[in-house]
């Protein structure tokens, strides 16, 4: 991956493929679909922990930078998981947004 240029979200599918290749090369070859699903759940849990710490709901404190970093891990891991499972997450998100925007919102709220 070329880190000399600024990162854009459009690069995430290629980044995900690169990370998946590196995981395979490092020997993480057993049950890659399950491995990635578990990794995604783990990252989501770490994000929740960072939010709890930042907002004073845990025994120790944390920074907003920790929250940002953990959410970034969730997004990256989601893209690696989609790549590993063989689907285009960008397409899936677009399709899901089509569903989300057809749902009703609370009465009295406007989009």
C-alpha positions in Angstrom: 0.0 0.0 0.0 1.3 3.4 -0.9 1.3 5.6 2.2 2.9 8.6 0.4 -0.5 10.0 -0.8 -3.3 11.2 1.4 -5.8 8.4 2.2 -9.3 8.5 0.9 -12.3 6.3 1.7 -12.4 5.2 -1.9 -9.1 3.3 -1.3 -10.7 1.1 1.4 -11.5 -1.8 -0.9 -7.9 -2.0 -2.1 -6.6 -1.5 1.4 -8.8 -4.3 2.6 -7.5 -6.6 -0.1 -3.9 -5.8 0.8 -4.5 -6.4 4.5 -6.3 -9.7 3.7 -3.3 -10.8 1.6 -0.9 -9.9 4.4 -3.0 -11.9 6.9 -2.9 -14.9 4.6 0.9 -14.5 4.1 1.4 -14.3 7.8 -0.3 -17.7 8.2 -3.8 -16.7 9.2 -5.4 -19.2 6.8 -7.7 -21.3 9.0 -11.4 -20.3 8.8 -10.8 -16.8 7.4 -14.5 -15.9 7.3 -15.0 -16.8 11.0 -11.7 -15.1 11.9 -12.8 -11.9 10.3 -16.3 -12.0 11.8 -14.8 -12.4 15.2 -12.2 -9.7 14.6 -15.1 -7.3 13.6 -17.0 -8.1 16.8 -13.8 -7.5 18.8 -13.1 -4.2 17.2 -16.7 -3.1 17.8 -16.3 -4.0 21.5 -13.1 -2.0 21.7 -14.9 1.0 20.1 -17.7 0.7 22.7 -15.1 0.5 25.5 -13.4 3.7 24.2 -16.7 5.5 24.1 -17.5 4.4 27.7 -14.1 5.6 28.9 -14.4 8.9 27.0 -17.8 9.7 28.5 -17.0 8.7 32.0 -18.8 5.4 32.1 -15.8 3.3 32.9 -13.3 3.0 35.7 -10.6 4.8 33.7 -10.9 7.7 31.3 -10.1 7.9 27.6 -9.7 10.4 24.9 -11.8 11.2 21.8 -8.7 10.2 19.8 -9.1 6.7 21.2 -12.7 6.7 20.2 -11.7 7.8 16.6 -9.0 5.2 16.4 -11.3 2.4 17.5 -14.0 3.4 15.1 -11.4 3.5 12.3 -10.5 0.0 13.3 -14.1 -1.1 13.0 -14.4 0.4 9.5 -11.1 -1.1 8.3 -12.0 -4.5 9.7 -15.5 -4.3 8.2 -13.9 -3.8 4.7 -11.4 -6.7 5.3 -14.2 -8.9 6.4 -16.3 -8.1 3.3 -13.3 -8.8 1.1 -12.6 -12.1 2.9 -16.3 -13.1 2.5 -16.2 -12.2 -1.2 -18.6 -9.2 -1.4 -18.4 -5.5 -2.2 -19.1 -3.6 1.0 -19.4 -0.3 -0.8 -22.2 -1.8 -2.9 -23.8 -3.4 0.1 -23.8 -0.1 2.0 -25.3 1.7 -1.0 -28.1 -0.9 -1.2 -28.7 -0.7 2.6 -28.9 3.1 2.5 -31.7 2.7 0.0 -33.6 0.7 2.6 -32.7 3.0 5.5 -34.1 6.1 3.7 -37.4 4.4 3.1 -38.0 3.8 6.8 -40.2 6.2 8.7 -38.7 8.6 11.2 -40.1 9.6 14.5 -43.3 11.6 14.2 -42.6 15.3 14.1 -39.0 14.9 12.9 -38.1 16.0 9.4 -35.2 14.8 7.2 
